[in-house]
Amino acid sequence: MNKFIFVIFFIAFNAWSAPRIPLVFQLSSSITQNVLDYKITNVSFFPDSIFLKYDKETKKFMSANLSLNVETNIPADEGADNFTYLLSLIENKSICINASEEVVESVPPNLMFNNELLELNVPITSLAFESEIDGFLSDKNEVTLLFEELDKSITSCSGDISVEVGVDI
């Protein structure tokens, strides 16, 4: 019976000999209404429409450069270091017509954004606002369209590219 009491005492002693010390600290954050109202006010490609040139030797459209312009309502004095944005490709499609006037599937162009491939629904995050327009944060980047070789029976092609841009706070 003495053994049993000793074991109980030992277990109780170990539980009390290592007391838990709670650590309490305060965490607070403030997001003001004006920050919640910050948004992208304009996104545009320049030019907004292009006519591509076909290279007979490579059998594909020549690459094209566009400028992607992003404007916000975020005052520049709020600091470009406090805000970033993300960019997503949400649509990239093209259709072509062959000599028989049939619709032919075609590979849409690859989009290169600052030497990084834009993939459908895979956002590029933490993009910095590098400039300002009229006292508000903005950014301007080059987007290059790169094309695959086309079948020689194709006579014309058209397509649509859509991007989505949002502010990170």
Secondary structure, 3 states (H helix, E strand, C coil): CHHHHHHHHHHHHHHHHCCCCCCCCCCCCCCCHHHHCCCEEEEEEECCCCCCCEECCCCEECCEEEEEEEEEEEEHHHCHHHCEEEEEEEEEEEEEEECCCCEEECCCCEEEECCEEEEECECEEEEECCEEECCEEEEEEEEEEECCCCCCCEEEEEEEEEEEEEEEC
